[in-house]
Amino acid sequence: MTFKTIIAASLLALAPVLASAEVHEVKMLNKGEAGVMVFEPRFVSAAVGDTVKFLPTDKGHNAESIKGMLPEGQEEFTGKINQEIDVELTAEGVIGVECKPHKGMGMVMVIQVADAPVPDNFLEAKMPKKAKQAFEEILTEASLN
């Protein structure tokens, strides 16, 4: 086998995996269907290997993982204010995401990777009251609570 043949065979073997990965777009908004200062959608169900693309639709927002609300094997992420960020999902589990400047107003979201159940301690992370209420609403709406 030539080197080119080996590379071509490797790419063909990976094609189904690469083709199946999805990109889920999440807007960061001042006002959306669920109220003010929201991610839209507030819940994403995805697979390992998918990417979540956070779009700074309105100014003044970022997206970042919340310490204690991240499955083992998933890297923490912190987007800059007014910047798009792509997050590759590398582990099964449930991820809590916040907009740092607006977390106190309840600007949070949930990413469920590979239909993983919500950990019992998911809502035990320190957070403002409105953020906790928003998480409870999201989990109920997604039938995960």
C-alpha positions as CSV (number, residue, x, y, z in Angstrom):
1,M,0.0,0.0,0.0
2,T,1.2,3.5,-0.8
3,F,1.0,6.3,1.7
4,K,-1.8,8.0,-0.4
5,T,-3.8,4.8,-0.3
6,I,-3.4,4.6,3.5
7,I,-4.5,8.2,3.9
8,A,-7.5,7.7,1.6
9,A,-8.6,4.5,3.4
10,S,-8.3,6.3,6.8
11,L,-10.4,9.2,5.6
12,L,-13.0,6.9,4.2
13,A,-13.2,5.0,7.6
14,L,-13.6,8.3,9.4
15,A,-16.2,9.8,7.0
16,P,-19.3,8.4,8.8
17,V,-18.0,9.8,12.2
18,L,-17.1,13.2,10.7
19,A,-20.3,13.4,8.7
20,S,-22.6,12.7,11.7
21,A,-21.2,15.5,13.9
22,E,-23.7,18.4,14.1
23,V,-23.3,22.1,14.8
24,H,-26.0,23.5,17.2
25,E,-26.3,27.3,17.1
26,V,-27.2,29.1,20.3
27,K,-28.0,32.8,20.2
28,M,-27.1,35.2,23.0
29,L,-29.9,37.6,23.3
30,N,-31.1,40.6,25.2
31,K,-34.7,39.4,24.7
32,G,-36.0,36.1,23.5
33,E,-39.0,33.8,23.8
34,A,-38.2,33.0,27.4
35,G,-37.7,36.6,28.5
36,V,-34.8,39.0,28.8
37,M,-31.1,38.1,28.9
38,V,-31.4,34.6,27.5
39,F,-29.7,31.9,25.4
40,E,-31.9,30.7,22.6
41,P,-32.4,27.8,22.7
42,R,-32.0,27.4,26.5
43,F,-31.6,23.6,26.1
44,V,-29.6,21.6,23.5
45,S,-29.6,17.8,23.2
46,A,-26.4,16.7,21.4
47,A,-24.0,13.9,20.8
48,V,-20.4,13.4,21.6
49,G,-18.4,15.0,18.8
50,D,-21.1,17.7,18.1
51,T,-20.2,21.4,18.4
52,V,-22.2,24.1,20.0
53,K,-21.7,27.5,18.4
54,F,-22.6,30.4,20.6
55,L,-23.5,33.5,18.5
56,P,-23.3,37.0,20.0
57,T,-26.5,38.1,18.4
58,D,-26.9,41.0,20.9
59,K,-23.9,42.8,22.4
60,G,-22.7,42.4,26.0
61,H,-22.8,38.6,26.3
62,N,-20.5,35.6,26.6
63,A,-20.9,31.9,27.1
64,E,-18.9,29.9,29.6
65,S,-19.1,26.6,31.4
66,I,-20.0,26.7,35.1
67,K,-17.6,25.1,37.6
68,G,-19.2,22.0,39.1
69,M,-21.7,21.7,36.2
70,L,-19.4,19.9,33.7
71,P,-19.0,16.2,33.1
72,E,-15.6,14.6,33.5
73,G,-13.7,14.6,30.2
74,Q,-15.3,17.9,28.9
75,E,-12.9,20.9,28.9
76,E,-14.0,24.1,30.6
77,F,-14.6,27.0,28.2
78,T,-14.9,30.7,28.5
79,G,-15.9,32.9,25.6
80,K,-15.0,36.6,25.4
81,I,-17.7,39.3,25.5
82,N,-19.2,39.9,22.0
83,Q,-17.3,37.0,20.6
84,E,-18.5,33.8,18.9
85,I,-17.3,30.6,20.5
86,D,-17.4,27.0,19.3
87,V,-17.5,24.3,21.9
88,E,-16.7,20.7,20.9
89,L,-18.6,18.2,23.1
90,T,-16.1,15.5,24.1
91,A,-17.9,13.7,27.0
92,E,-21.3,12.3,27.9
93,G,-23.0,14.3,30.5
94,V,-24.9,17.5,31.3
95,I,-23.3,21.0,31.0
96,G,-24.3,24.1,32.7
97,V,-23.6,27.3,30.7
98,E,-23.8,30.9,31.8
99,C,-23.4,34.4,30.5
100,K,-21.0,35.8,33.2
101,P,-22.4,39.4,33.1
102,H,-26.0,38.3,33.2
103,K,-26.0,35.1,35.3
104,G,-27.7,37.0,38.1
105,M,-30.6,37.7,35.7
106,G,-30.9,34.0,34.9
107,M,-29.0,33.9,31.7
108,V,-28.1,30.2,31.8
109,M,-28.6,27.1,29.6
110,V,-28.2,23.4,29.6
111,I,-26.4,21.1,27.1
112,Q,-27.3,17.4,27.4
113,V,-24.7,15.2,25.7
114,A,-25.7,11.6,24.7
115,D,-29.0,11.6,26.6
116,A,-27.1,11.5,29.8
117,P,-29.1,11.9,33.0
118,V,-28.8,15.0,35.1
119,P,-26.4,14.4,38.0
120,D,-28.0,14.5,41.5
121,N,-25.6,17.4,42.4
122,F,-26.1,19.4,39.2
123,L,-27.9,22.3,41.0
124,E,-25.6,22.3,44.0
125,A,-23.2,24.7,42.4
126,K,-23.1,28.2,43.9
127,M,-25.3,30.5,41.8
128,P,-27.7,33.4,42.1
129,K,-31.4,32.7,42.8
130,K,-32.6,33.6,39.3
131,A,-30.0,31.4,37.7
132,K,-31.1,28.4,39.8
133,Q,-34.8,29.1,38.9
134,A,-33.9,29.3,35.2
135,F,-32.0,25.9,35.5
136,E,-35.0,24.3,37.2
137,E,-37.4,25.7,34.4
138,I,-35.1,24.4,31.7
139,L,-34.7,20.9,33.2
140,T,-38.5,20.7,33.7
141,E,-39.2,21.9,30.1
142,A,-36.8,19.3,28.8
143,S,-38.4,16.6,31.0
144,L,-35.1,16.0,32.7
145,N,-36.3,17.0,36.2
